[in-house]
Amino acid sequence: MGDSIRFSVWPSLGGPHSTCLKRIDAFRGGVQYWLSCQGFGSDDTIEQEFYRLPSRRGEAGWKLARHLPLPLTPDAAMGCDGTTYVLEFTGDSNSLTLRWWQRLPPQWTS
């Protein structure tokens, strides 16, 4: 198994889309980083693309995302129309999901 960081966007109108950075320990091949992008095409079919990242770029992105200083209790926000955002960190059996509506909570912008 590997670890992953997924960022998803769920607009109130239109289809959701997501980007995932996956870190895989490929045994003798060392650590590999893969980027996948998934969303709906113009004809409402699901489109997905995969890219293998150079190790240096993958490791830099991984470290940046894994060390974001995010408070876990943002102020409440809600609405009818708008966009929901989801940031998920997964490591084998452990996971953390952060979800917010419309604008990034002020506590997460510093």
N, C-alpha and C positions, 0 to 999 in steps of 0.2 A: 504494500500500500504506500501511498504518498500523502503529503500534506498539500492543502490548497487554500487559496485566497480567492474568493469570488465576489465581484461587484455586480449587482443586478439593478436594473431600472424598470419600474412598473408604472408606466403612464396611465392615467385614467382613460385616455383615448389612444388606441393603437396597441400594438403588441409589445410584450416585455422583451428585453434583451439583456445579455450578461457577458462579462469577460471574466475568465478564470486563469489564474497563474497556478500551475501545478508543479510541485517539487517532487521528483521521483529519484529514489536511490536505486540506481540500475545495477547494483551489485558490482561486478568488475568494470562496468562502464562508467562508474562514478555517478555523481549527481547530475540529473538532467532537469531542465526547466522547459515546460510547455505552456504556451498561451493558447487558449481557445476562446473564440468569439461565437456567440449564438444569438439568433434573433429571427424575426419573421421577415420573409421577403415580400415583394410587392403583391404576390399572388397568395399571401397568407400561408406559405409553406415555411417550414423551419429550415433555416440555413445555418450551417456551422462550419467553421474553419479552424484548423490547428496549425500552430507554428512552433517549431523547436527554436528556443532562444540560445544564443551563445552563453556559455556558463557565466561569464563575467557580468553580462547584462541581467541574466536571470537572478543571480545572487544579489546584485545591487537592488533590483526591484523587490526581491524577497525581504531583504533587510529593512528597506524603507517602509514597506507595508507592515511588517511584523513589529516595528518599534514606534508606531504612531502613538502619541500621548493622548488617548481618548478617555475622558471621564465616562463611566458606565451609566450615569443617571442624568441624561439631558432633560431640559424643561419639556413639558407636554406640548404637543401640537397636533391639530387634526383639521380635517376639512372634507369637502365632498369631491371637488375636482382637484386635480393636481397630480403629482408624481410621488410614488413611494420608492425609496432607495434602500437597498439591503447590502451589507458588507458582512461576509461570512468567512471565518477562519476555521479550518478543519485540520486536525492532526490525528490521524488514525481514529481512536475512539473518543477523542475530545473535540469540542467545537464551541465557537462563540459567534453569535449572530447579533449584529447591530442594525436596527431598522429606524428610518426617520422619514417624515413626510415633508415634501416640498423643499424646504430650505435646510441646509446643514445646521444643526443646533449650534448656537454661539459658543458653547463650551468646547466644541470640536474644531473650531477654526483657528485657534492660537497655535 
